[in-house]
């Protein structure tokens, strides 16, 4: 088959496809991967709730790539290093010399370990600090049960280094095992085989036999109970939310079964969920075998379970096939958003899937107005910035629209074959955008010539904004909502004429998000009195209503808004509200609420909102 110009240049350069990930330049790691790679980690850690620290050691099994090298470089952030030992070829342990460099504000502190010989293993004794960016420590009062403390990790993007000295880059993959010690009445779980956590005794053993990037190493510990949903799925949660979570997410097995057919068999054994406290800063985190989930999606009507579909989809795109650097994040999130929507279509129908596409696309188009043009490219250039800055609707929804565009152009059958082959080709590998383009050009663009050019693909990937011919999903249900909304706004009927009893949450969100931003206070009150929007128990609908209310000065929302901001820490549902409050003259009120709520927020949320009030 004829090679593209890009593929030809790579061949002439002597780079095979499989070598590209290790050739990737990840500006966010100190690791000397060309010299040595850690192939397995063993963690032995005590969970100390009193001092808010993990203490113990990590043992690295080393694979030396450079016969002359005697140095291992690891990433750390805010870790205290006690000592380092290494195992030589004769089975003897020795003390290793090390230096811990000055802390960089983004990358943390470079840990350089020097051996007298090429060590077989290196064991670093250390402890984390209470300010670790990848851990949150909650007192009993900050949990649902109010009886036990809670701790959990959030390692993406480069926060694993704040609780493990590690080669913290998605360009490498590692297996791991762990022994975790907790108080006897606290259960620990990890992104691993959790069968060792079934007996609550304070001494837990874990094993992750599949190689994963370090950002997917995860831990949680608290007053957790366990309940199965199917032969392959279960939920770990505090007792107060366990049954409601099982009822909300019991379609998870159906999602797995449908995805197996579309994209190949699930590769990770079990797929369990850990329900986290409300302070969790994200909707979910795709930690393999055990996705971490916010309780804000337990709505009681399965209206927000697309989040579960998203985290499950990561089991193929992200966990199985991984971006090699954080500038390639769209390879994780764009593919995952596409697969998520396909799962929702298979399980809940085409109409709901299209509504979710339309809502996400409207959100993307709105966000494009507020993002610097260079940052609206899929293949982002961070230029030394924190990789957390890469997370916006661009890699998610623009990436998804690119794949929808390809599906529409080539037809679903051909595109499904391409995606399934892509997941198979790069299983348990990391790749760059450049490597993806080689695969795309060879296995889709040139395989079916004359449909989409490489130049068009480059426009999607490397140019800012959206192409003029980008898909713009529309829903018949939303068109009907718009007609009803327009009639009501013109005075052609009352709120009682709105058929909201049959509306999905998607129709509600479309209705609220498209109301005039200067809607009169009388009209706001009319809607609120009819539908109790200020006290909505659906977190997404409440958020949309509060954003409208803040913008036009609807004072009735403020007591409930205080509870909303104080009760959850999901950044998607609080950060835009703080920004809107400051913008609309409520800075003093917002700062008072934040000052009280801040101790319960995750460090990632604290950093984001601190910056809002620092301006």
C-alpha positions, 0 to 999 in steps of 0.5 A: 500500500502506498505510504503517506508522506508522513509515514514515508518520512518516519520510515526514512528516519528509522522510526517504527510505529511501536517506537514512537511512544518512547520517542515522544517528548513529554515535557512534564516528566524528569524520567530518563526513559531512554536509560531505564524503565520501571516495569513493576511497582510494589507499594507498601503503605500505611494510611495515616489519617491523623497526620494525613499522609501515606508512609512506607515504600515503593519498590521499582523493578528496573529494565535498563535500556542503556548498558552504561547508565547507573542513574534512575530519575523519578518524578516527585512533588512534596514528598519526604524521602527517608532513604533509598535501597537497591538490589544488586545482581547478587541478591544483596541490598545496598544503600543508594545515594540520591539528590532531591532537586528544588521544587518546580511549580509545575513538575515538582522535584526531580529525584536522582538516584545513583547506583554503583551497578545496574540495580535490579530493584530500587526501594524508596522509603518516603511519606507524602505530605498533607498538601499532596495535590493527588490526595484528599483527606476528609474528616468524618464530618465531611463524609456521608456516614459522618463516622469514619475519615475518607481518603482518595487519590486523583493522579491524572494528569501528573499528580501520581508523583505527589504520593508515589516517586515514579516515572510519571508520564503516560508514555510508559506503562507499569504493572503494580502490586500493593499492601495497604494498611489502614485502621481496622474499620476502614476498607481500602480499594485500588485500581487493581484486583480488589478481591483482597478488600472483601474482608475489612481488617485493615490489611489489604493486598492488591495486584494489577497484572496489566500494565497501565500508565502511572496516572491510573494508579489509584487508591481510596479508603473509607467506610466502604461497603460492597454490593454486586450489580452483575457477575462482572460489576459491583459498587463500593460506597458509603452505606448511605449511598450504596443502594441508590447507586446500585439502582442508578447504575445497574445498566453497567453490565449492558453497557459492557456487553454492547461495547464488547460487540462493537470494539472488542472484549473488555480487557480488564476482568471486572468493572467496579465503581467507587462512589466518592464523597461530594468533594471529588473534583470531577464527574468520574475518573477512569481508573482501571477495574475501579472507576471513581464516580461523583455522587452528583450523578445519582439523580434517581432517574438514570438521567446522568448515567452517560458519565458511567458510559464515559468512564467505561469507554475509557477501558478501550480509549485511554486505559487500553490505548493511551495518549503518550503526552498530555498534548495528545489528550484528545486521543484519550478524551475524543475517542472516549466521548465518541465511544460513550455516545455510541454506548448510550445509543446502543443501551438507551436509543438513538434519540437520547444519544443525539440529544447528548451530542447536541448539548455537548456541541452547544457547550463547545461552541459557547466555550470556543468564544472564551478560549484562546485560539491556539488552545482550541487545537486538538493537538495542543501545545502546552509550552510548559504549562500545567497539563491540567490546563489541557482539560476543556471541552476541546479534547472531549467534544471537538475530538468527538465531532472529528470522529463523528465527521469521519463516521459520517463520511465513511459510513458507520460500518467502515469506521467501526472496523477502523476504530476496532482495528485501532484499539487492537493495534495499540492495545496496552500501548501509548501513542502520539498524535503523529503516530495516530495520523499514520494509522489514520492515513493508512487504514482509513483515508488511503484505504478508501481514497477520495473521501477525506484527505489528510489535509482535512484531517490536519485541519481538524487536528492542528487548526484552531476552532471548528471546520466550517463543515463540522457536524452540528447535531440537532435533536427533533426533541430540542426543536419542539422545546424551542417552539414551546419556549418561543411561544411562552416567551411571546406570551402565547400561553403559560408555563402550564402549557409546557409539557415538562412532565415528559421532558428528559433532563436533556430537554430541561437543560436545552430549555434553560440554557437557551432562555434569554440571559436577561430573562425578567425576574417575573418570568424567572419566578414564574418558572421557579414557582411552577417547577421548583427549579431552585431546589432541583435535586438534579445537580446538572439542572440546578447548575444550569438554573443557577447560572441563569439566575446569577446572570440576571440577579434572581435573588431567590436562588442564593440560599440554595446556591450556597448549599450547592457550592458548599455541598459539592466539589465537582469543578464542572458544577462550581467553578463556572458559578464562582466566575459568574458570581464575580463577574456579576457583582457578587464577589464578596458573597461568593468569597464568603461562601468559598472561605467556608467551603474551601476546606472541603474542596479537593486541592485541584478545585482549591487551586482553580478557585483561588485563582479566580479570587486572586485576580 
